[in-house]
Amino acid sequence: MAGLLVHTSAMVQGATPIVSNQQLRPSLERAIEFLGAQVPAWPRENQCFSCHHQGDGARALASARAQGWKLPAESLDSSQQWLAKLDDWHLQKGDPNAKDPLLADLQFSMTRMLLMPSSMASETESHQWFRSVGERLLPHQKEDGSWALESVPKVGTPGAPGSAWATFWAWRLLKTAAYPEFSPARERAEKWLLQIPIQNVPNAACKLLFVQERDQGAQGESILCLEFLMKSQSRFGGWGPYPGSPAEIFDTSLALIALATHARDERISMIMKRGVSFLIAEQLQDGSWQETTRPSGGKSHAQWISTSAWATQALLVIEAFQKPDRPEISR
């Protein structure tokens, strides 16, 4: 599976489009072109690799490439080469986000998994990589089964989306690795994810993604998450971190990615249509989006890149559902 783009490929072909391709394709083209320039520029100009560029940004580009978008080779080459060096992930100099080893492992492993088919020399190498990453994650698991990021607000940020996201991704990676010794940690994570309260949009979105991918009962939890996200949508079509809070790009993107697991439902499709329209309307001329910060209204280059990457991934989810023609991206 690609990044957080889950289950969209299994949806019914010929479903009613959520948004017209005439709206979606130009927005995606600008977003991918923006990230295609920004992602390789960061290590070239700063002599380091970052969670926001080589994590979120490169992951969005890898998802786009997996869905058929033609990117210039330089968009991902340097990121792919560096991500193959697992031992270097904690040796960052310039990126303050990389000071959290858990965040670095989660961010970089997500992108690395997307790039694996074109970068792993053999299945044996792939298995060894999963084991190594899993072994690095295990010491960070809390007694309650969760993984918690350092100095992150309760609802998370685009570059570090919080404990629900961290636990969902760690669980997913350990599940993909499928080593027996990882089973106890994976089971503790499942219990924690099933019990997290649905009090904010990021938690509801991550829990919905988890329940859908786990695919073992918990239908009631899925319904509760869907109802929460439906009632939390603002009158402008986007989502904020809490019901009634102003809409933010990150929270809207995460909600859309989660809702896409139920996009065949006509009611969900209509809600998503409003959310996608909000994202497209809020896109800046250069293809990026205003960064989501906690508290709102701050300035952050890292969150700007991460926010833009999340919005791009949300639009890619819609594209995967609608399966339009994919034009080549030029620089």
N, C-alpha and C positions, 0 to 999 in steps of 0.2 A: 504494500500500500504506500501511497505517496504522501509523505508529510502528514498533515491532518486531513487530507482530502479523502475521506473514507466513504465507501459505499456508493459514491455517485456513479461509478461505472456499472453498477448492478441495476440502475434504475431503468424503467421501461422506455425503450426508444419510441420516438414519436409523441412524447408527452407535450402538453401545451407549453410553449416557451414562457419562461418567467419574465424575460425582458427581450426586446427585439435585438437581433444581431447587429442592426445598424447602430444601436446604442452601446452594446457590449463590446464589440470588436475594437472600435476606436479607443475606448477607455483602456482596454487591456493592452492594446498596442503601445499607448503612451506609457503605461505603468511598467511594462516589460522593458521598454527602451530606457526608461529612467533607471531602473534597477540594474540593467545591463551595463550602464555606464558607472553607476555608483559602487557596485560590489567590487570590481577589480581596482577601482581608484583608491580605495581605503588602504590596502596593504602597499600599493605602489607609493602613496604619498606619506604614509605614516610608519612604514616598516614594521607593521604588526597586523595580526588578523583579529577580527572582533566578532562577538556574539551577534551583534546587530547586522553586520555585513555578511560574514561567512556562515552565520546561523540563519537568521530570518530572511535576509536578502537573497542569499544563494539558494536557500530552500525554495523560495518562490520561483526563482529562475529555473531550478531543476524541475519543479512541478510543471512549469510552462513547457519546458523541453520535452518532458515525458508525455505531455498532451499534444505534441506535434508542432509547437512553435519553433521556428528556425532562429537560433541565436548565434551571433558571432562567437567563435571559439574562445576568444579572450574574455568573454563574459564570465566564464566559469573555470577556465583552465587553472589559474593560480589558486583559486579556492579549493579546487579538487585535489591539486597536488599537495597542498598543505593539510587538508583534512585527512589525508591518508597517513599522516604522521601522528598517531595517537599519543605518543610520548611527549609531543610538543604542545598539546592542548592547554596545559597549565603554565606554560612558560611565556606568558604574554607580558609585554612591557608597557604598552600604551593604553590598553582598554581596561577601565576600572571594572567593567562587568566580569571580566575573566578572573578577577580576584576571588570569585566564588567558584570553586572547582566543580561543584555540582551543576551550577548553571552552565558552565563551559561544556561539561560532559553531555548534558541534555541537549543543549543547542547544537553542538557540533555533531553529535551522534544522529540527530534527526536528519540533518542535511546529508551526512555521510551515507545513511541508509538509502536515500533517494539516488545517490550517485553510484551505489555499489555495482549494479549490473555492468557498468562500463569501466569500472576501476579495479575490481577484484580479479586476481589472476586465476584463482581456482576456488572451488567450493570449500576446500579445506581452509584456505585463507579467510573466507567469509565466516566459517564457524569459529575460528580462533578469534576473529575480531569481535564477534558477539560475546564470546566468553570473557574477553578482556574488558569490554565496556561494562558487562554485567557485574564483574568482580569489582569494578571501580564504583558502581552505584550502591552495592549492598551496604557498605559501612555508613552511608549517609541516611539510610532508612531509620525513621523514628520508631519508638516502641509501639506507637499506635498504628503503624503500617504506612504512614505517609512519608513523603519527601518534602522538606521545607527549604525554601530559598532564603538567603540572608537578606535582611534589610529591605524586604519587599512589602508594599502595602497589601492589606487583606485581599483586595480585589485584583492585585497584580498590576503589571505594566506591560506594554507591548513587548519589550525586550526580556522581561522576566514575569510571565503571566501568573505566578502564584502557586500555592501548594497543590491545588486541584489539578492544574495543568502539569506540574512537575511529577505528581504521583501518577497521573494518567499516562504520561509518556514513559516513565520508568517502568510501570506495569506492562506497557505495550512492548517495550524493548525486551524485557525479561520473558514475556510470553512468546515473542518471535524467536528468541534464543533457544527456548525449549529445553534447557538443561535441567535435569532432575534436582540438582542442588539449588536452583533458583526458585523452586516451587513454593517453599515456605514464605519467602519474601513476596512472591507474587500473590499468594493467597491472602496475606495480611493487607496488601495494597487493595485487593478487591473488597475486603470487608470495610476498609476505610472509605473507599470511593462510594460504596453503596450507602454509607451512613452520613455522608457530608450533608449538612443542611442546605436547602436551596434558598439562599438568602440574597444572592446577587447573580447578575447575568453570567460572569465568567464561571462560577461554580455550576450553574444550571447547564451551561453549554458543555463544559467538560464532562459532567455527569451523564448528560444525554449521549455524548460521543462514546463514553465508556460502556454504558448499558447496551447501546446498539452494537458495539463491537464484541462485547462479551457474549451476547446472543444466548443467554441462559436465564430465562425468566425475567423478573424485575420489571415486568410490563407496567406495573403501577408506578414505579419510579420514573419510567420514561414519560408517562402521561403527565405526572406532576411537573417534570422539567419543561415539557411542551407548553403546558398551561401557564407556567411562570413566564416563559419567554414571550408567549402571545400577549399576556396582559402587561408586560414590561415595555412593549414597543411604544415609542413616542409618537405624537401626532404628526411628526415630520418624517416618520418612517424608520428612523434609526433607533439604536439602543444606547443607554448610558449604563453605568455599572449597577445602578439600582433602579427599581420602578420609580418613575417620576423625576429622575435626574436627567440633565441635558444629554442629548445624544452625542456619542463619541465614535470616532472611526474604528478604534480597536474593538470596543464592545460590540459594535454593529457587525464587524467582520466575523468575530468569534460566534455570535448568535447565528449568522447566516450559514457558517460552516456546519454548525451543529444541526440547524433546522433542515439542511439539505438531506440528512438521512431520512427525512419524512416528506420530501418535496413532492411525492406523488399524490399526497393529500391536497385537495383543492384549496382548503382553508389555509394550509401552510404555504402553498404556492403563492396565494394572494398576499400573505404577510411578507414573504420573501421578496415579492415584486416591489413592495414599498421600500424594503430595506436596500435592495439593489439600486433603486432609483435614487435613494439618499446618498449612497456611496458615489455613484456616478456624478451626481450634482455637486458633491463636495470635493471632487478631484481638482487639484490645481493644474495650471496650464502646463507645467513641466512634467506632468504625469504622476507626481507624488500626492500625498495627502498631509494635511496639518497633523502634527504629532499629537497623540493622546498622552497626557501627563497626569500624574497624581500629586497634588491637586491639579485640576484642569487649568489650561491657559499658560502652562510653562513653556520654556524653550529647551530643546534637547536634540542635538544632532542624532544621537543613538536612537531615541524614541521616534524621531522623524523617519529614519530608515526602517525601523521595525514596524511602525504603524503602516507605512506604505507597503511593506511586504505582506502584512496580514490582510490589508484591503485587496492586494493583488491575488492572494490565495483564495479569498472569498469569491472574487469574480471568476477565478479559474474553476471553482466548484460549480458555479452557474454554467460556465462554458461546457464542463464535462457532462452536465445534465442535458444541455441542449444540443451538444455535439455539432457546432457550426464548423464551416471551413476555417482553417487556421492560416492566415497570411504570414509571409516571412517578415521578420523584423529586421530593418536596416538601421545602421547607425548614422 
